[in-house]
Amino acid sequence: MKVTVDEDRCRGHGVCLGLCPEVFSLTDDGYAEATVADVPAHLEAQVHEAVQSCPEQAIVVE
């Protein structure tokens, strides 16, 4: 599973970071980014929760 954050949609709420800090971080500008190319199986549920919880719907799972 791959995950990315649409930088045009992200507004830096940080919900994803709070739910799954192993996969998401905030850039120096305060916007989210995915720091893991391939999400480990044991973190997939947390990533799906982050997708559902993102206020801007900026997280994309492939």
Secondary structure, DSSP 8 states (H G I E B T S, - for coil): --EEE-TTT-----HHHHH-TTTEEE-TTS-EEE--SS--GGGHHHHHHHHHH-TT--EEE-
